[in-house]
Structure formats: C-alpha cells, structure tokens
C-alpha cells in the first residue's frame, strides 16, 4: 500500500513538473495566441500583429524571439525590397496545435455557456 502511494505521489510530482514546464514556455498573455495564429500558416510580422489583437510591436518581437529560442517558431528573412520577414511554426511548434485547438474549443463552449446564463 505504501509503495502504491509513493508511485502515485511520484507520478503526481512528475505530472505537475511537466505542467509547470509547459506553462513556463507558454507563459504570458501572448504566446499561445501567436502560436494559434501561426497554426494557420506563415505570417509576416504585420500580419501577426493584426491577428493578435492588442499586442504592441515591441512585445510581439520579444515573444517571437522567445518562441524561436524554444524551437517553436522559424524566422525567415526573404531577399525582397524592402526585406520581408516571415514567421512559421516549426515541426516542434506544430506539436502544440492539438493543445491550442482544445483550448479554443473549450473557450467557445465556455463563451456560449456564459452567454446563456
């Protein structure tokens, strides 16, 4: 019985650590929304700024850099005049899509529930 409780506690601790790690990478008000926008395909900086309502350019730049450091976003500079920069999710970034989609589904249901109260 004690061994089973230790296994449960160990599993619980590992579970919470994994949740914390995920939250650390996706923390803040903007990262999940940026990933959600990029899940629909490549975007230029100003397209992203328009999609992620309310974000300042400086904050978007900072968040994109952090997502790039975590290997979730690729930044491509195109040799156009003027220079064009595109952002897209990496394969690793696409692994978050089911989580983001589930959050969006829950959010729609919640909004409907609140609206009907």
C-alpha positions in Angstrom: 0.0 0.0 0.0 2.8 2.4 0.9 4.6 1.6 -2.3 1.5 2.4 -4.3 1.1 5.7 -2.5 4.8 6.5 -3.3 4.2 5.7 -7.0 1.1 7.9 -7.0 3.0 10.7 -5.4 5.9 10.3 -7.8 3.5 10.3 -10.8 1.7 13.4 -9.4 5.0 15.2 -8.9 6.2 14.4 -12.4 2.8 15.5 -13.8 2.9 18.8 -12.0 6.5 19.4 -13.1 5.6 18.8 -16.7 2.6 21.2 -16.4 5.0 23.8 -14.9 7.5 23.3 -17.7 4.7 23.8 -20.3 3.5 26.9 -18.6 7.0 28.3 -18.4 7.4 28.0 -22.2 3.9 29.3 -23.0 3.7 31.9 -20.2 2.2 35.3 -20.6 -0.7 36.8 -22.4 0.5 36.5 -26.0 2.5 33.3 -26.8 -0.5 31.0 -27.1 -2.3 33.5 -29.3 0.8 33.9 -31.5 1.1 30.1 -31.9 -2.6 29.9 -32.6 -2.3 32.4 -35.4 0.8 30.7 -36.9 -1.0 27.3 -36.8 -3.0 28.7 -39.8 0.3 29.2 -41.8 3.2 31.5 -42.4 2.7 35.1 -41.5 4.6 38.3 -41.9 5.3 40.4 -38.8 2.5 42.9 -39.5 0.0 40.2 -40.3 0.8 38.6 -37.0 0.4 42.0 -35.3 -3.0 42.3 -36.9 -4.1 38.8 -35.9 -3.0 39.1 -32.3 -5.3 41.9 -31.3 -3.9 44.4 -28.8 -0.2 43.3 -28.9 2.4 46.1 -29.4 5.1 45.6 -32.0 7.9 45.6 -29.4 6.1 42.9 -27.4 5.4 40.8 -30.5 9.1 41.0 -31.4 10.1 39.9 -27.9 7.6 37.0 -27.8 8.6 35.8 -31.3 12.3 35.8 -30.2 11.4 33.7 -27.1 9.4 31.2 -29.2 12.3 31.0 -31.6 14.7 30.2 -28.8 12.4 27.4 -27.7 12.5 26.0 -31.2 8.7 26.6 -31.7 9.0 29.3 -34.5 11.2 29.8 -37.5 12.0 33.3 -38.7 12.9 33.6 -42.4 14.3 36.8 -44.0 13.4 37.0 -47.6 15.7 38.8 -50.1 13.0 41.3 -51.2 13.0 45.0 -51.4 12.1 46.1 -48.8 13.2 43.0 -46.8 10.3 40.7 -45.8 10.4 38.6 -42.7 8.1 35.6 -42.3 7.4 33.5 -39.3 6.1 29.9 -39.2 5.7 27.1 -36.7 8.4 24.5 -36.7 7.5 20.8 -36.6 8.0 21.0 -32.9 5.8 24.1 -32.7 3.1 22.2 -34.6 3.1 19.6 -31.8 1.3 22.3 -29.7 -1.6 22.5 -32.2 -3.8 19.9 -30.5 -3.4 21.7 -27.2 -4.2 25.1 -28.7 -7.2 23.6 -30.6 -8.5 22.1 -27.4 -8.2 25.4 -25.6 -10.1 27.1 -28.4 -12.9 24.5 -28.3 -13.2 24.9 -24.5 -13.2 28.7 -24.9 -16.0 28.6 -27.4 -18.1 26.3 -25.1 -17.4 28.5 -22.1 -18.3 31.7 -24.0 -21.6 30.1 -25.1 -22.3 28.9 -21.5 -21.7 32.3 -20.1 -23.8 33.9 -22.8 -26.7 31.6 -21.9 -26.7 32.2 -18.2 
